């Protein structure tokens, strides 16, 4: 797994992206149909469309597009690592607010259950406590889903 991008790496990726032909890019694939056995009988790229322009002579492919393409494999990994890092950091920063809101909700349920018991509505108190348990289970599932997967 890649580590988060440095500012210089972000600048380099942005420079390559800005220099490359604008998208969308699409690829035209052709199936080799020769019967002499010399071509390998496979699928090959016959043209690339970049910003609506058809390119079939890859020797004329702009250098900026080659650089963008060549670096894409590592750039994408680095960008994903950075997104994951930032997503985790946002969750860490939001955690105190989330827990404060959950505690507020817990106190509300506890107050409702206490009021039910004071009113001798034991069935109501039980119902409120069951709803709180369900809510706690929901929060636990949300926390588990948000936790980063172990590698």
C-alpha positions as CSV (number, residue, x, y, z in Angstrom):
1,X,0.0,0.0,0.0
2,X,1.2,3.5,-0.8
3,X,1.6,6.2,1.8
4,X,-0.2,9.5,1.5
5,X,1.1,11.9,-1.1
6,X,3.5,14.6,-0.3
7,X,2.7,18.1,-1.6
8,X,5.4,17.7,-4.3
9,X,3.8,14.5,-5.5
10,X,0.4,16.1,-5.6
11,X,1.9,19.0,-7.7
12,X,3.6,16.4,-10.0
13,X,0.4,14.5,-10.6
14,X,-1.5,17.8,-11.2
15,X,1.1,19.0,-13.7
16,X,0.8,15.7,-15.6
17,X,-3.0,15.8,-15.5
18,X,-3.1,19.4,-16.7
19,X,-0.6,18.8,-19.5
20,X,-2.4,15.8,-20.9
21,X,-5.1,16.0,-23.5
22,X,-8.5,16.6,-21.8
23,X,-10.8,13.7,-21.6
24,X,-12.8,11.7,-22.0
25,X,-10.4,9.1,-23.4
26,X,-11.6,5.9,-25.0
27,X,-9.9,3.0,-26.7
28,X,-10.8,1.2,-29.8
29,X,-9.9,-2.5,-29.8
30,X,-9.7,-4.7,-32.8
31,X,-9.4,-8.5,-33.0
32,X,-6.6,-9.7,-35.2
33,X,-8.0,-11.7,-38.1
34,X,-4.9,-12.6,-40.0
35,X,-4.4,-16.3,-40.8
36,X,-0.7,-16.4,-41.5
37,X,0.1,-16.9,-37.8
38,X,2.5,-14.0,-37.7
39,X,0.4,-11.6,-35.7
40,X,-0.3,-13.7,-32.6
41,X,-4.1,-13.7,-33.1
42,X,-5.0,-11.4,-30.3
43,X,-6.8,-8.2,-29.5
44,X,-4.9,-4.9,-29.9
45,X,-5.5,-1.2,-29.5
46,X,-6.2,0.2,-33.0
47,X,-7.0,3.8,-31.9
48,X,-7.3,6.0,-28.9
49,X,-9.8,8.8,-28.8
50,X,-8.7,11.7,-26.7
51,X,-11.1,14.7,-26.4
52,X,-12.9,13.4,-29.5
53,X,-9.8,13.2,-31.6
54,X,-9.0,9.8,-33.1
55,X,-5.3,8.8,-32.9
56,X,-4.0,5.7,-34.6
57,X,-0.3,6.6,-34.9
58,X,1.0,6.2,-31.4
59,X,4.4,7.6,-32.4
60,X,2.6,11.0,-32.6
61,X,1.0,10.5,-29.2
62,X,1.9,13.7,-27.3
63,X,4.6,13.3,-24.7
64,X,2.3,14.7,-22.0
65,X,-0.2,12.0,-22.7
66,X,2.5,9.3,-22.5
67,X,3.7,10.7,-19.2
68,X,0.2,10.8,-17.8
69,X,-0.4,7.2,-18.9
70,X,2.9,5.9,-17.7
71,X,2.4,7.4,-14.2
72,X,-1.2,6.5,-13.9
73,X,-0.6,3.1,-12.3
74,X,1.4,4.6,-9.4
75,X,-0.5,7.9,-9.3
76,X,-3.9,6.1,-8.8
77,X,-2.5,4.0,-5.9
78,X,-1.0,7.1,-4.2
79,X,-4.2,9.1,-4.7
80,X,-6.3,6.2,-3.2
81,X,-3.9,6.0,-0.2
82,X,-4.3,9.7,0.4
83,X,-8.1,9.6,0.1
84,X,-8.1,6.7,2.6
85,X,-5.8,8.5,5.0
86,X,-7.9,11.7,4.8
87,X,-11.2,9.8,5.2
88,X,-9.8,8.1,8.3
89,X,-8.5,11.4,9.7
90,X,-11.9,13.1,9.1
91,X,-13.6,10.2,11.0
92,X,-11.1,10.7,13.9
93,X,-11.8,14.4,14.0
94,X,-15.6,13.9,13.8
95,X,-15.6,11.1,16.5
96,X,-16.0,13.4,19.5
97,X,-19.0,15.1,18.0
98,X,-20.5,11.7,17.0
99,X,-20.0,10.4,20.5
100,X,-21.4,13.5,22.1
101,X,-24.6,13.2,20.0
102,X,-24.8,9.5,20.9
103,X,-24.5,10.2,24.6
104,X,-27.2,12.8,24.2
105,X,-29.5,10.2,22.6
106,X,-28.5,7.7,25.3
107,X,-29.5,10.2,28.1
108,X,-32.8,10.8,26.3
109,X,-33.6,7.1,26.3
110,X,-32.6,6.8,29.9
111,X,-34.8,9.7,30.8
112,X,-37.7,8.2,29.0
113,X,-37.2,4.8,30.6
114,X,-36.9,6.5,34.1
115,X,-40.2,8.4,33.4
116,X,-41.9,5.2,32.4
117,X,-40.8,3.4,35.5
118,X,-41.8,6.4,37.7
119,X,-45.3,6.1,36.0
120,X,-45.2,2.4,36.7
121,X,-45.3,1.8,32.9
122,X,-42.8,-1.1,33.1
123,X,-43.8,-2.3,29.6
124,X,-43.0,1.1,28.2
125,X,-39.7,1.2,30.1
126,X,-38.8,-2.2,28.7
127,X,-39.7,-1.0,25.2
128,X,-37.5,2.1,25.5
129,X,-34.6,0.0,26.7
130,X,-35.1,-2.4,23.8
131,X,-35.0,0.5,21.4
132,X,-31.8,1.8,23.0
133,X,-30.2,-1.7,22.6
134,X,-31.2,-1.7,18.9
135,X,-29.7,1.7,18.5
136,X,-26.5,0.7,20.2
137,X,-26.3,-2.4,17.9
138,X,-26.8,-0.1,14.9
139,X,-24.0,2.2,16.1
140,X,-21.7,-0.8,16.6
141,X,-22.4,-2.0,13.1
142,X,-21.8,1.5,11.7
143,X,-18.5,1.7,13.6
144,X,-17.4,-1.7,12.3
145,X,-18.2,-0.8,8.7
146,X,-16.3,2.4,9.0
147,X,-13.2,0.8,10.6
148,X,-10.3,0.3,8.2
149,X,-9.8,-3.3,7.0
150,X,-6.8,-5.1,8.4
151,X,-4.1,-5.8,5.8
